Amino acid sequence: MSQRADSARSARRDESVRSRSPTRLGALRNRVGAAIFLRVAGPDGPRHRERIHGTTGPRWFPAGSPITIVHGDASMFVGGIRALLLQTLHPAAMRAVSEHSGFRGDMWGRLARTSRFLAVTTFGTAADAAQAVDAVRSIHERVTGTMPDGTPYAASDPHLLMWVHVAEIDSFLLAHSVYGAEPLDQAGRDEYVAQTAEIARRLGVLDPPTTEEELKAQLSAFRPELRGSSEASEASRFLLFRPPLPVAARVPYAGLMWAAVGLMPAWSRRPLRLPLLPVSERTVGRALGAATVKTIRWAMTPPVTPGRGPN
């Protein structure tokens, strides 16, 4: 009798633990997801998210198309860091960032503005997307300056805009191919490049690439212009070693950074003073990056309640 009573109590205790676990797991998911979203989207993120996804009207891109798949995946965290590192290799682009943007004091503000622009142009209504493009073009018109040798630069220069565009798109696409939940096939990758070209044209890029092959060719054409600089070294050191993050966030950030550095081309390592550890990057780095991206994807995906779908 005593054994049966003990077994019954044990069964009830196990059932109680199982019933509480999903609730606790859901609460943890909500806390982690909210913390990540706050960092990426800023304090006004929820309001912008509601407008972007909740406003009815025509969109530039249909749901489920390659651009929505890539830009909606957690691999964008890796792609975004790689894009920042790669873009620093163009002296004029880096000079513009150094003189006109707060990558030291306002890193999270810049991240929030960039992520909002990507979200609006990818998922928002056509009217809101056009408004976002007009706002960025207006900002670009005011960003001008002079290189150390006296050569003028302007953020609205189509050539400079082309570099920023191809560095971003190559980074987003490569990160998604390696760490994305649903990597695209060749046709999907070409369509992604073509879709992003539509936004690039509106920003002022002339004849942006529309296939992955053209994207690679355009990147190669920029190679003679790319080099290290004091601004580039400062920016990369800041991103690598001095990000303004709380202690608890530094471990997942290290995973994302390692993954991003591992995707940088070999020729870029010396100018940016980045390590080149091929074996470690293919094994430990990829595993750490994949685990970090999966954790972020889990945290930012609403839990599914049986019979109700995503919350």
Summary of the structure (lengths in Angstrom):
residues: 311
radius of gyration: 22.1
end to end distance: 44.9
largest distance: 93.2
contacts: 931
relative contact order: 0.13
helix: 72%
strand: 4%
